[in-house]
Amino acid sequence: MKKLFFIGIISLLLLSSCSINRMAINAVSNALTGAGSAEVFTGDSDPQLVGDALPFAIKMYEALLSQNPDHQGLLLTTGSLFIMYANAFVQSPAEMLDPVFDYYERLEAMERAKQLYLRGHEILISALDKKYRGFASATVFEGTLDSLLARTRIDDIPLLYWAAAGGFLAYSIDLFDFELGAGIPEWTAMMARAYELDPDYSDGAIDTFYILYYGSLPELMGGNRELAEVHYRRALEKSRYLSAGVFVAYARAVAIPAQDYDSFRESLEMALAIDPNLDPANRLLNVLSQNQARFMLDNEWEYFSLIPGR
């Protein structure tokens, strides 16, 4: 984290100099977006430290991006960091606020999360548009998106995954934003293409997404509990049963809608049983997911109309 901080300070100082050249900008951009750079955040065990550091990091990446707008690594990192920050440090804490006594604070935080998701989503869509001209305006209904998606390759998966996730997450906050919801067919096609290219991407991250996707949507909009169960089993296998987020996603998207209290409790207890240190690269994600699991167990009465034995 200290290394990233000092690189950030140096990069901002360089950007303030009129004499900086393209080679220097690219050197800093490459250093901050190279292999393993994300693990500075995802591998940490202190959510507060990362949460405090991310806003500075995001603005640093935005400063670099303003000077190097076509750098694909910067576009991906900046866009995905907006989405990660919105999910882990804005929306998730907001969901833990009391919906009655903290109503306005919760509402404001959720709206902020939505706007951060959209900022990240737009950056990632612009990255895809720079690689595949016309991507930003392509649609499923007009048949213009399929041909562009067919050209995407393995190295496009993170762009497709994070762009689609950002759109879905923003819409999930405001289901009455019908203009935003019009993008669902495109996001669905993007995620499907990413899964087609590599179904094992990021230890089953797309399967985890599909647990939420198929479990949360009503049947008329594509919801399917059986498919959610299929992707749950796949996500567990691909993550080697080391992802607390998989268990939390199942509890949230499948067990609660089905009012299956036993599965809810079992999955969350399994999430809490994971040792975050067994997967160092995803330590932070597991710590955050376990925090959610504890909250959900402590507030189980909010999710179930009837709790056995109570």
Disulfide bonds with the S-S distance in Angstrom:
none
